[in-house]
Amino acid sequence: MSPHVRFPADRALCLVLACTLGGCERSGPQKPTALPPTAEKRADGSKPAPKPGSETAGQRDAADAPAAAPQAATSPAGGPGTSDSQSALPPGHPPIPAQSATGARPAVVGTAVTDSVLTLPGVKLAVPEGWVSRPATPGGMGPVAVFELPGSDGAGAAEVRITHFPNMKGMDQMNIDRWLGQVQTAEGQPISREDADISVDSRDGVTLTVVDVSGSVPSSGAMVDAGGGRIEDGRMIAAIIDHDLGPHYVKVLGPAATMGRWSDSILAFIHSAEATPP
């Protein structure tokens, strides 16, 4: 092969080698790609804390969000009224009566009263022993106090309701007529004043008007205006307790047998009314 032909080929080969070497020198060795701050790890495998200002938007939102509310403790298997729930009550709190699985209440609910005084605006009364305090929701036409008198001789319980209507002061006769209108004879006829025992007594700033009548009476003072059930052999003892901040009204309804058992304590309760300073 002649030298004239070989020279161009050698020259071309040198040019290729020179270009290749020059390109490698310019690009240099490739550095490893750095991991994002949240993905870096120490030698022991743990992640370092992020540098200030390096948090992602999601991390900032999570840090600013309020802490989740603690999950409510589940009720013990026994439900309300079990020994576990009793231990959660504050010191001095009376025990909560246990409820049945169906949620039904026992016949008498509340706290039995012993040597108690009921204090109301302008008057106080002595609550007889054996009366059972019931929940009352004051406001509007509702009672300020409710008691239950346990039944006697197989008869049902009687109910005592105390209300307060100062705007009805001076309307005693109207209230007497209203009470008598709620009682009927065995034949379904209205009761007259002649059929009732009505008395008035005034002393020490308190005037007591008491109405005692027997017949068919409403089963509950709360059901009078709602057309509720009736007690055919029943009795009503009602009283107006008037004083400077009165009047307060006491109304007791129940079967005749139960009312007979408690009548002395009902009248004692009414006559225990004592005016208190405004």
C-alpha angles and dihedrals in degrees: 000000000000121000090236092065098042097054098069091050094050091048093051091051091052091051091053092050092048093052093048094051093045093052093052092051093051096049095044125191116325116248118222114259111256117237118239113263093255092052099047117111135197122235090264090056097253123125119243120235112267117258117251110279093016097099118119121237090256092053092051092050091050092050093050095047117101117256115266114261114255113260113258114253114251118245117256117261091255092060126214116350096032123127091261092057091046091059090059093059118105118256113283094018112137114246118267112240114242119251126221121247090259093051092241116153123231118251093262118040126182141043121313110236123232121180092336131161121213108212117199132168106295098352143056131201134195111240111217122238115265096034114127119224114227129194114270128191108208121204135086110007093340125121123263091214137011130194134181124215111207116242126260133214093003093310123128127260125276123232128224118199125183119196135177123217111161091173089067095062110139094022096102097128092049090053092048090053091047093053093047089050089062093059126074136188121247087266091055095254123140118265117242129210088256089063093055135071107233123180136172126203129176126192141143097358095314128103117197123198112184127190120191117182137156131210137077105345135178113272091232137013088230092058099051096097094033095062094246129168126298138224106227097197096040144131138214127205111184132171141188111216105194124188139137093295096029175095105136118180128215119196124179122186130177149114114310092244093053093043090051091055093050102031095102093051091045092055091043089054092051094046092048089072110130124184116238129199113276 
